[in-house]
Amino acid sequence: MRSLGRPELATVVLAVIRGLLRDLDATGDTVRTNRAFHDFLATIDSA
């Protein structure tokens, strides 16, 4: 995130990844969690 000039986003990215991993572990729904991760990356990319 530092190379993007947004080092403060590192905490947000880690939190999202941890949350999605917990969700995946609880539900086993890889399609939904993968989609959510790709949507999150698209949001970061457009910022």
C-alpha positions in Angstrom: 0.0 0.0 0.0 3.0 2.3 0.6 3.9 2.1 -3.1 0.4 3.4 -3.9 0.9 6.3 -1.6 -1.8 4.9 0.8 0.1 3.1 3.7 -2.9 3.5 6.0 -4.9 1.1 3.8 -2.7 -1.8 4.9 -4.8 -2.3 8.1 -8.0 -2.2 6.1 -6.7 -4.8 3.6 -5.6 -7.1 6.4 -8.9 -6.8 8.1 -10.9 -7.6 5.0 -8.7 -10.6 4.2 -9.0 -11.9 7.8 -12.7 -11.4 7.7 -13.2 -13.2 4.4 -11.0 -16.1 5.6 -13.2 -16.4 8.7 -16.3 -16.3 6.6 -14.9 -18.9 4.2 -14.1 -21.1 7.1 -17.5 -20.8 8.6 -19.5 -21.1 5.4 -17.3 -22.9 2.9 -18.8 -20.6 0.2 -15.7 -20.0 -2.0 -17.7 -18.4 -4.8 -19.2 -15.7 -2.6 -16.0 -15.0 -0.7 -13.9 -14.9 -3.9 -16.4 -12.5 -5.4 -16.3 -10.3 -2.3 -12.5 -10.2 -2.4 -12.4 -9.3 -6.1 -15.0 -6.6 -5.5 -12.9 -5.2 -2.7 -9.8 -5.2 -4.9 -11.7 -3.3 -7.6 -12.7 -0.8 -5.0 -9.1 -0.3 -3.9 -8.0 -0.1 -7.5 -10.4 2.7 -8.4 -9.5 4.7 -5.3 
